[in-house]
Structures are given as structure tokens and as C-alpha cells.
């Protein structure tokens, strides 16, 4: 998968590949793909909507100032919370986005 992500990143500036329970890969032009560790849910009940929530959370974090790896880590945490519930509707207790990250690009999402 790393090779495929790197190949795609040779054509596009940023490529994010979700790997389900294995986390994600972030690939950028001219760099080696970076693995993003998965956020482990207590138990998987239903994975419906996890990919959609990952994409939305990634874009949210990135637009708020996180770098791509940090945005992917935040997106993993959100998706991990979702799969612990039945259905694609996120629980109300998704990880809060830290406002400190809005002050500069590359802020932390922990």
C-alpha cells in the first residue's frame, strides 16, 4: 500500500489512504508515505459511515490548521469512536477539536 500511495503522490500533492483498523497512510510529493497509527475503539459494533466521518474529520482538522499527519490522527480518533456505535450517526462525544490548532498550520490534534 505504501508503494501505491507514493505512486499517487507523484501525481497529486497530498494523498491520504485509510486502512481501516490498521490506521492510515499520508503521502506527499517528494516524501516517503507516513503511517498514522489507528485509534483503537473499545469494541467494533458497526463500521457504517466510518470512512465518511474520517474524510469529514480530516478536512475539518486540516482547515483548522493541522498538518496532514495530525489531521489523519484526529480523523482516526473520530472514526474509532463512531464504530463503537450502531449506525452511521456519530455519537455526541466525538473527540473535541483543540482550538489551539487553529492558530497555526501544523498544530497538534491530541
C-alpha positions in Angstrom: 0.0 0.0 0.0 2.9 2.3 0.7 4.1 2.0 -2.9 0.7 2.7 -4.3 0.3 5.8 -2.0 3.7 7.0 -3.1 2.8 6.5 -6.7 -0.3 8.5 -6.4 1.6 11.2 -4.5 3.9 11.6 -7.5 0.8 12.9 -9.4 -1.0 14.8 -6.6 0.4 16.9 -3.8 -1.4 15.0 -1.0 -2.8 11.5 -0.8 -4.5 10.0 2.3 -5.3 6.3 2.3 -7.5 4.8 5.0 -6.5 1.3 6.2 -9.4 0.6 8.5 -8.3 -1.0 11.8 -4.6 -0.5 10.6 -4.8 3.3 10.6 -4.0 5.4 7.5 -1.1 6.5 5.3 -0.4 10.1 4.4 1.7 10.5 1.2 3.1 13.9 0.0 5.1 14.6 -3.1 8.8 14.1 -2.6 8.4 12.4 0.8 8.1 8.9 2.0 4.5 7.9 3.0 3.9 8.3 6.7 1.9 5.8 8.7 -0.7 7.1 11.1 -1.5 4.6 13.9 -5.1 3.6 14.4 -7.1 4.8 17.3 -8.4 1.7 18.9 -12.1 1.6 19.7 -13.2 -0.3 22.8 -15.2 -2.6 20.5 -16.3 -2.5 16.9 -20.1 -2.6 16.6 -20.7 -1.2 13.1 -18.3 0.3 10.6 -21.1 2.1 8.6 -20.0 5.6 7.9 -16.5 5.4 9.3 -14.9 6.3 6.0 -17.2 9.2 5.5 -16.5 10.5 9.0 -12.8 10.0 8.5 -12.9 12.2 5.4 -15.0 14.9 7.1 -12.9 15.0 10.2 -9.7 15.1 8.2 -10.9 18.1 6.1 -12.1 19.8 9.3 -8.8 19.4 11.1 -6.8 20.4 8.0 -8.9 23.5 7.5 -8.5 24.4 11.2 -4.7 24.3 10.8 -3.4 20.8 11.4 -0.8 19.2 9.2 -1.9 16.2 7.2 -0.5 13.6 9.6 -2.1 15.3 12.6 -5.4 15.7 10.7 -5.3 12.0 9.8 -4.7 11.1 13.5 -7.7 13.2 14.5 -9.8 11.6 11.8 -8.8 8.1 13.0 -9.9 9.1 16.5 -13.3 10.2 15.3 -13.8 7.1 13.1 -12.8 4.9 16.0 -15.5 6.5 18.2 -18.1 6.0 15.5 -17.5 2.3 15.0 -18.3 1.6 18.7 -21.9 2.6 18.0 -24.6 1.1 15.7 -25.3 3.1 12.6 -23.6 5.9 10.8 -24.8 8.6 13.1 -21.8 9.9 15.2 -22.2 9.9 18.9 -22.3 13.3 20.6 -19.0 12.7 22.4 -16.6 12.7 19.4 -13.1 13.9 20.3 -13.1 17.7 20.7 -11.1 19.7 18.2 -8.5 21.6 20.2 -8.8 25.4 19.5 -5.0 25.8 19.9 -4.5 24.2 16.5 -6.4 27.0 14.8 -3.7 29.5 15.4 -1.1 28.0 13.0 -0.7 25.4 10.4 0.7 22.1 11.7 -1.0 22.4 15.2 -1.4 19.4 17.4 -4.7 17.4 17.4 -4.0 15.4 20.5 
